[in-house]
């Protein structure tokens, strides 16, 4: 019995369609296995959670333990801020077999290139074909932060407690963490740390210093004190006034000729010391002009002496007042 050409053409078309469908299914399965169900997918979900500031979801995907410390940086604003500087993300499966895989995330932070690696393990199969991957359990890294002479600081836009000038913060990675201490009297410039993995101990040190405004205010008070000293010493005609400067001499000084003035003023430096702030020793020069009389001949001659002086000052700073108390005896 001879088959009709039309019937053969229909059978061939159906066979071609079946082959195309089978090939398409194989390609689709491979595509889904390498993308949607590949080892990169949990890492992408984890990064997306970090970018959204969703610490709970990120922790669930990462399957990591949280070490002891302040949880202030694990969610919300500081987490989103951390990822705002993590840019140019690229995902690469660097190692893979049936049960284990390694995925590396390449990225930049402020122009610098960094990498973070993640270990994954197979956790089963979905829909007969698609392997299900999950992160290998680990522990979050801990950022160790210190600040000079302060019990507070700001990290990634939020205020954090720094009891005793230090604190430990479990953090996610990759992440960019920027700390600072804003203030009108004492402040610390921003310090940035990139955390790329669990190895090592990331550290952030905030070097608090007196602000230029505070130093200027102290210098103004010191200058005012010295000017008043010189004015009073001249008014009282004293060679050894209640001031940091004085002159000891065996010569007789003519009454009414003593004139004190400040030649150079101290340069003020405020330094930390045993949890407090102190003014470094102050030094400068004063000038004394007078007329001296020789005890044997009675001859008069001008006296013009430049005298060095030094003294210390106690500093008391509150939110409303700055007190500088000179101490020279």
Secondary structure, 3 states (H helix, E strand, C coil): CCCCHHHHHHHHHHHHHHHHHHHHHHHHHHHHHHCCCCCHHHHHHHHHHHHCCCHHHHHHHHCEECCCCECCCCCCHHHHHHHHCEEEEEEEEEEECCCEEEEEEEEEECCEEEEEEEEEEEEEEECCCEEEEEECCEECEEEEEEECCCCEEEECCEEEECHHHEEEEEECCCEEEEEEECCCCEEEEEEEEEECCCCCCCEEEECCEECHHHHHHHHHHHHHHHHHHHHHHHHHCCCCCCCCCCCCCCCEECCCCCEEEEEECCCCCEEEECCEEEECCEEEEEEEEEEEECCCCCCEEEEEEEEEEEEEEEEEECCCCEEEEEECC
